[in-house]
């Protein structure tokens, strides 16, 4: 490269460099990071958002009564689809509502509850329970779940026990 061309390149480079904004001398080299972490009282026990739910004899009796009522409402082949669904809908989880809306009560083989409910639940899980019934069509299970101590029990499934 000739000296004239080299001088021209240096001049253009210098001119372009002058167009760039100068670096701020007051800007920190790294952005400041602030956190707002609360200081915890060491004597404070946190529940981490898990609801405090208990199971006792009174809760068991309430669930048994509710399960018996709901299974009785389920075994109603004489009702129209809409009347059957409306009777159970307030006690259904959103997922169960989705599938139950297609149930034809006239096709449900359960006509009579012979005995039950017998409650079955996992030890230490006061939020889910199954209620087993003996029916004219064999054993059936009604599954219930709640999301907190004062929340309602909702049907998550009703099906023959062996299905």
C-alpha angles and dihedrals in degrees: 000000000000122000091247092055091044091052090049092052091049091049093050092046091050091049092050092047089055090059093061118095113255117248113259112249092203097053114103117246091235127026116260113250118207126184131194102210113160117231108240126223105239089218092056118098113208123209095206091223095299109135117239103241127173136190122213140151092276092052090049093052092048092051092048091052092046093047092050091050093048094047088050089053090047094053096062109116090164093069127090117251091255096047091047093049093045091053092054103029098087088057098047129098114237091254093051091047088058093058098031093060087075096051116114105211090206089065096051105110093209109099101153136030106221099182143343168003104220108178120222122184140159113262109256094017109106093168103067132045139164123216115208120206134186108223138174084266097051128262118347129184129214113197120207133186136182129191098213145003095272096032120106123260108248130198112247096173145352116196145134109288095242097049 
